[in-house]
Amino acid sequence: MKSRNGGNTRNPGRYSALKLKLRAMVDTQSAPALSALAPKVRRLFELSAAKIRSIEKSWAPAQGAPVFTVGGKYTSRGWTEWTQGFQFGSAILQFDATGETDFLEIGRERTVGVMAPHLSHTGVHDHGFNNVSTYGNLLRLMREGRMAENLWERRFYEVALKVSGAVQAARWSRTAEGGGYIYSFNGPHSLFVDTIRTLRAPAVSHLLGHVLMGENDQKISLIDRVAQHARATAKYAVWYGEGRDAYDVRGRTAHESIFNVNDGNYRCPNSQQGYSPFSTWTRGLAWAMCGFAEQLELFDTLPGHEETIAIMEKAARATCDFYIAHTPPDGIPYWDTGAPGLANLGDWRSTPADPYNDSEPVDSSAAAIGAQGLLRLGRRLKDDRYFNAGLKVCNTLFDEPYLSTDENHQGLILHSVYHRPNGWDLVPANAKVPAGESSMWGDYHAREVGLYLLRLMEGKPYLKFW
């Protein structure tokens, strides 16, 4: 029996039966082989097709970008328009995975018709989310020969990506030690951990031969800004157990790092969407895991960045280790590792995550994002521990109660959380915490990590953003 939210009906007994005493961390020993995940990955994309078509049928541009579901239907939420690229990028990934050309046409037409304002949006740090997911994926497919070569279409995507990366990199604040960071939509004082995942925009722009033109025609290197931002994120948003403060747990992250804009000095950690500045909001952790891992793959191809590579690898290892150590054995994290209600769940790190508990919600979107970081880092380091942790996460995520099998629910991955402190997430009737809903970023990253795995299984070109 299915609930209105697209998964199994609320069944505490099922989860009580699963609460076996396990080792307090992601259980990498029981991870499936890569090939064994093939049926689940293919089912993911089978279900995904209907979800994309449903959204395409019901969504109108005037409504704004779809953000998360309420009662199984995607809705908008005014904050910043950061999820539009995930909507159309999902259709492009669906074509990439299945070859169904109608999804390619959705992606192409909607990118041309809707995404232009995102290219020149000077008020956000989200260019990698919006524009690399659309223009970037389309250019990648043309380069791979998956789309017919068209010189003017190629140039259109290239110009769009050049502009987007430069506009994002222009949001620049300097730090006291001479570096800098791309500041968040909160303003020049604010470095978000999320932005490490959007660095793909200025990175792609650089690889296309572009620079940011500043005052007096100063040519500003985009890859230098990518490197400086990555270093600042690693230094200020990630902890290493080296005595930085009283809450210095190796691998934990802060959502936001605050600076004095007058002199560039770091002041304190902060959190917009997590429980506190001194706990770890797991989606922010996942952005760091995935962002550092994919930037390492890029910087490995660029000469002269050995120090930056070492800094990013240290951050990637620490954040991935923290995820493994502070996530239940099935690989699905709760929304914040310091959330107060976790105390009601007993030894929550040793039992499978329960999306139907009455104390704190899980966040499946953090799992979808973090899994890719684990897989990429594991492959790069040839370390089965990380790679198997990623496989374990996907094995759980691509099955019920997380995979939405209800054709009336527009979401693909259930039990995602957007902004718990603001109370934006729907709490179902007869429940005490949010459950049963989906997010555009969670669904997109589930498709992206699914495509990543599918290409590895089928021996196709390695999935990368450039």
N, C-alpha and C positions, 0 to 999 in steps of 0.2 A: 504494500500500500504506500502511495506517495503522498507527501504533504503538499500544501499549496505553494511551498517554497522550493519545490523541485527535487527534494531528496526523500529519504525515509521519514516516516512519521516519527515524532518524538518518542524515543524508546530508551529510557534510562537503563532498563534491564540489559539491553544489548551491550551497553558500555560498562555496566557493572561486571558482566561476564568477561570483558576484555581487560579489566584492571588487574592483570597479573603483574607480579613483581618482576621488573626487568631492570637492566642496568640503566642508571640515570644519565642518559644521553641518547642521541640518535643511534638506533641499532644498525650499524653498518654491517654486522655479521650476517644479518638475514636479508640483506639487499638482493634483489633479483639480478640475474645476468642482464646485460643490455638487450640481447635478443629476446629475452623472456618478456620484456616490456612492449614488444611490438603490437600485440593485440590491444593493449590498453591505449597506446598512442593512436592507433588507427580508429578505435572507437571514439576517442576524444575528438578527432576531426570529423567523424561521422555526425556526432551530436552538434559539433560546432557549426556545421553548415546551416542547420535550421535556425540556430540562434542568430546568426548574422542576417539571414533573410528576414527573420521576424523584426529585428531592430530596423533594418532598412525599410521595411514596409510601414512601420509605425512612427519612425523618427522624422521630424521636420527641422530644417536648419534654424528656423526662428525660435525653436525651443532652447537653443544653446547646446553645448556638447553633452552627451549622456555621460553620467558619472558613476552612479551606482543604482541598484535596483531597490524598489520599494514594493513589496508584495509581488515580486517576480517581474516587474516591468521597469525598464531603464528610465531614469529621470535625471534632470539636470540639477546642479547645485552651484549657485553662484559663489565663487571664491576667486579662482583664476581658471581660464579656459585651457587646462593642461591635459585633457583626456581625448580631445578630438582626434589626434593622430592615432591613438590606440583603436578608435572605432574603425577608421578606414584601413589602418595598418593590419587589423585583424583579417579583413577581407583579402588583402594581399598575401598574408601568410597562409590563408586557407587555400588560395590558388597554388602557392608554392608547394604545399603539402599534398594536394590532391590533383592538380592539373585542371580543375574545373574553371573554365575561362570566364564564366559569368562573374566570379568573384574578382578576377583581375579587372574586369570592366568596372565593377563597383569601385574598386580601389583607385583606378585611374581617373574616372569621371569625378568622383568626390574629391580627390586630391586637387584636381584642376579647378573645380567649381567652388570649393569651400576653404581650402587651406592657405590661400595667399596671405590673409591677415596675420597668420602665425609666423610667416617668414620675417616680417618687419616689426614684430611685437617687441617693443623695447622694455616692457614692464615685467617680464618674467624670466626665469632661469630654465624654462622647460623646453627649449628648442629641440633638444635631443629626443624628448618624448614625442613631440608633435611632428617634427619634420623629418627626422631620420626614419621614423616608423612608416612614413608615407613616401615622400620623395626619395629617401635613401633606399628603402626596400625596392622601389620601382627601378632605380638606377642599378642596383645590385642584380636584379633579375635580367635586365638588359645586358649587363656585362657577362652574365653567366650563360647567355644565349637562350634563356627561358622565354624571353619576349623578342619579337622581331626587331632587328636593328632599325632604328630611325634616327638619323643624325640630329634633326631638330628637336625631337622629343628628348633625346639624350642630353642635348645642350640645355634644354628647359630644366630638367632635373638638376643638372650640374650648377646652373646659375642660382637656382633656388637654394641649394645646399650651401653654396658659397656665401650667399647673403645671410642665411640663417645662422651659420656658425660665427660670422663676424659680428652680427647684431648681439648674439649671446655673449661673446667675448668682450664686448664693449661695456658690459655691466661689471666694472672692475674697481675693486678697492685694494689699496696697498696695505701690507702689514709692516710692522715696525722693523722687522729684520730684513726688509727689502724684497720680499715676495709679494704675493697677492692672491686674490680669490674672486671668482664670479659671484657677485652677491645675489641673494634671494629676492623674491618679490617683497619681502619685508623691508628692504632698504639696504643702504651701503654698509650698515653695521653687522649684517647677518650673512653667515655662511651656513647653508643647509647641507646635511650629509647626502640628501637626495641628488644633489647636482653632480656628484661623481658619475652617476649613470647617464646624465645628459651631456657629458663632455664629448660624447660621440659627435655632436654637432660641430663644434670648432675643430675637432680632429679631422672629420671628413672634409671640412672646408679647406684646411691646410693641405690635405692630401690631393685636393683638386687644384692646388697651386695658388690658393688665395691668401691674402693678408688683410689685416684690419688697418685701414688708413686713419691716422690720428691727426692731431693739430700739426700745422706746418708740414703736411704731407708725410708725417712720420709713418714708416711701415712697421707695423707691430706683428710679430710672429704669433700665429695662432697656436702652433704646437708648444711654444714657450708658455703661453697662458694655460694650455691644458696641463702641462707639466707642473707649473707653479700651483695651480688650483688643486691638483691631485696631492701635491706635497703638503699644502695647507690643510686639506681634509684629513690626510693621514696623521698630521701633527696635532691638530686641535679637536677633531671629531672622533678619534679612535684612542682608546686607552691600552696600555701595554703592561700593566702590572709593575711599573718601574718607579712607583712612589710619587706620581704626579699629584694625587690628592688622597683624601681619606676613603674615596670610593673607587680606587684605581684597580679595577678587575680587568685582566687582560682580555681584549677583544670587544669590550662593551663600547657602545657608541652613543653620542649625543645627537639629537635631531638638529639642533642649531648651536652654532658657536658665535658668541657676541664679541664685537671689537669696538674700541674707541676710534671713531672715524677721524678724530683730530690728529692722533699720533700713530694709529695703526696697531696699538697694543691690544692683545687678547685680554678680555675681561672675565668671561664665565661661560659655562654651558647653559643651554636653555632647551625647552621642548615645546613645540606647538601641538603635536599630535600624540606624544607619548605621555606617560603618567607623570614623570618628573625629569628634571635635567640630570639626575643622578641614577636613573634607571635606564633600561634599554628598550626603546620602542622598536619592535622587531622588524617592522617594514623598513625603518631607517637602517637597521643593521643589514637587511637584505639588499638595499640599494648599494651599500658599501661593498658587500661581498661580490655582487654582480659587476658593479662599476669598476672596481680595482682589477678584477680578474680579466675583464675584456680589454681594459687599457693595457694591462701587461702583455696581452697577445699582440696588440698593436705596437707597443714600444719595443718589443723584442725584435721588430723589423726595422727599427730606426737606430742609426748609429749615434753614439755620443750621449746616451741618456742612462748610463749605468747606475749613477747615484739615484736617479728618480725610480728606476726599475727596482732597486734594492728597497727603497722606501715603500713603494707600492706593494711589493711582495710581502714585506713585513706586515703591512696593514691587511692584506688579503688573507694571509695565514691566521692572523689574530682574530679577525672577524669571523672567518669560517670555523675556527676552533671554538669560538664562543657560541656560535649557533649550534654546533654539534653537542656541546656540553650543557647547553641551557634550553634544549628543545626535547620534548617527549620522544620516546623510542620510535614512534611511527613517522617522525620528521615534520609534524605540523606544530608550529609554535603558538603560544598564546600571544596576545597582542602587545604585551609589555612584560618583560621578565621581572619587573618590580611592582606590577599591579597588586594592590593590597588584597584583593579577593583570592589570590592564588594560595594564601595561607589556609583558606577553607578547603582546598583540594588535597591536602596532605602532601605526600611525596609526588608532586605532579610531574617531575622530570622522569619518574620511573614507570609511569603508566601511559598508555596511549592517550593522546589529546581527546577531550570530550567536547564537541561543539555544542552540546545540549546542556552543559552544566549551568548552575544557577549563580556562579560567582564571577567569572571573567570570560570574555569571548576569546576564541582562537582567531587567528588571522591567516586564512588560506592564501591571501595575496602575498604575504611575506614568504610563504613556502614556495610559491610559483617563481618569485623573483630570486630568492636565495638559492633554489635548486640549480639554477643556471650558473651562479657563481661557484658553487661546489663542483659542478661538472667541469667547468672550464679550468678552474684552478687545478683540480685533480689531473686533468689531461695534460696541462702544461708542466706540472711537477712530476708527472708519472707516479702519482700517489693514489693508490686505490682507496685509501681511507676517505679522502674527499670525494672522489668519483662515486664510490659506493654510497656515501651519504646522500649525494644528489639523486642516485637511482632509487634509494629508499624513499626519499621525499616524493618523487614522481609516482612511485608505485602506490603510495597512499592517496596522493592528490588526484590521480586519474581513475579513481574508483569512488563509489558511494561510501560515505555520505557527502563527499566533497564534489564529485562530478554530478552535475545536474542532468538528470535523465527525463525530467518533466518537459514535455514539448510546449507547455504553456508558460514556462519560466524562461525569460530571455537571457539569463545569466548562464555561463558555462561552468564556473567554479563557485561553489557555495561557501558560505561562512567567511566572507571577507569583511574587514572593518575599515571604515574611512577615518572618522574623527570621533573617537570615543570621548575625549574630554568635552567636546561641544555637544555631545548627545545627538549626532546626526544619523546614527545607524538605527534601523528599525529593530525594536524588541518585539518579537512575536507575542501573540496572545498566550497567556498562561506561562510565559517565560520571564526571566529577570535580566537577561543580557541579550545583546544582539546575536542573531543567528539566521541562517537560511538565505542570506542575500549575497549578491555578487557585485563586483566592481569592474570597471572598464580596464583598469591597469592589471588587475588580477587575471582577467580573462585573456588579455593580450599576452601577458607573460607566460601563461600556461600554454598558449598556442606557440609562442616563440621557443620555449624549452622543449615542447613536443616536436617541433620542426627540427630543432637541434639534434634531438635523439634520433629522429627518423633519418636524417642525413647520415649520421654515424652508422646506423643499422644498414642502410642501403648503399654505403660507400660512395655517397654523392659529395660534391664540394663542401668543405668545412664551412659552417655557417658563421659569418663574421659581419660586422656592421660596415666594413669598408670594402 
